[in-house]
Every structure is written in C-alpha cells, then in structure tokens.
Amino acid sequence: MANIINLNRARKKKRAEEKEKAAAENRIKFGRGKTESARARAENDLAGRKLDSHKIDGDD
C-alpha cells in the first residue's frame, strides 16, 4: 500500500530545509569567527588608547 502524506506538511518541510540551507551558506559567506571578532575589538581598543594618549589638554 502507498504511503499517505500531507502535502501541506511536505511543502512546509521542504521550504524549511531550503531556508536552513540558505542560512548555512550565508553563515559561511558573511560570518566572522570568534577569534576574528576578538582581534578586531582589540585593535579598535588599542587605536582608541593611542589616540587618547596623544590628546593635548586645552586648560592652559
């Protein structure tokens, strides 16, 4: 005997699988790793501290 399936559920499942596949591709394409994010944050902090250390006070 044939297996009976609900077409609405089959379509919904197929759509969800396609969305998950697209999301996985986008994570690979656009995502940054934890170490890359930490490195960028550290570089920004260092640049900010260097800039602050070169400020001249205008209280003369």
C-alpha positions as CSV (number, residue, x, y, z in Angstrom):
1,M,0.0,0.0,0.0
2,A,1.2,3.5,-0.8
3,N,2.4,5.8,2.0
4,I,-0.1,8.7,2.5
5,I,1.5,12.1,3.1
6,N,0.0,15.6,3.9
7,L,1.1,17.8,1.0
8,N,1.0,21.0,3.1
9,R,3.4,19.5,5.7
10,A,5.6,18.2,2.9
11,R,5.8,21.7,1.3
12,K,6.4,23.3,4.7
13,K,9.2,20.9,5.5
14,K,10.8,21.4,2.1
15,R,10.6,25.2,2.5
16,A,12.2,25.0,6.0
17,E,15.0,22.8,4.6
18,E,15.7,25.3,1.8
19,K,15.8,28.2,4.3
20,E,18.2,26.3,6.5
21,K,20.5,25.6,3.6
22,A,20.5,29.2,2.5
23,A,21.2,30.3,6.1
24,A,24.1,27.9,6.4
25,E,25.6,29.3,3.1
26,N,25.2,32.8,4.4
27,R,26.9,32.0,7.7
28,I,29.9,30.7,5.8
29,K,29.9,33.6,3.3
30,F,29.3,36.6,5.7
31,G,30.0,35.3,9.2
32,R,33.1,36.1,11.2
33,G,34.7,33.8,13.7
34,K,35.1,34.4,17.4
35,T,38.8,35.0,17.1
36,E,38.4,37.5,14.2
37,S,35.8,39.4,16.2
38,A,38.1,39.5,19.3
39,R,41.1,40.6,17.2
40,A,39.1,43.5,15.6
41,R,37.8,44.6,19.0
42,A,41.4,44.5,20.5
43,E,42.7,46.5,17.6
44,N,40.0,49.1,18.0
45,D,40.7,49.4,21.7
46,L,44.4,49.8,21.1
47,A,43.8,52.5,18.4
48,G,41.5,54.4,20.8
49,R,44.0,54.3,23.6
50,K,46.8,55.5,21.3
51,L,44.5,58.4,20.2
52,D,43.7,59.3,23.8
53,S,47.3,59.3,24.8
54,H,48.2,61.9,22.1
55,K,45.5,64.4,23.2
56,I,46.6,67.8,24.3
57,D,44.7,69.4,27.2
58,G,43.4,72.9,26.4
59,D,43.4,74.1,30.0
60,D,46.4,76.5,29.7
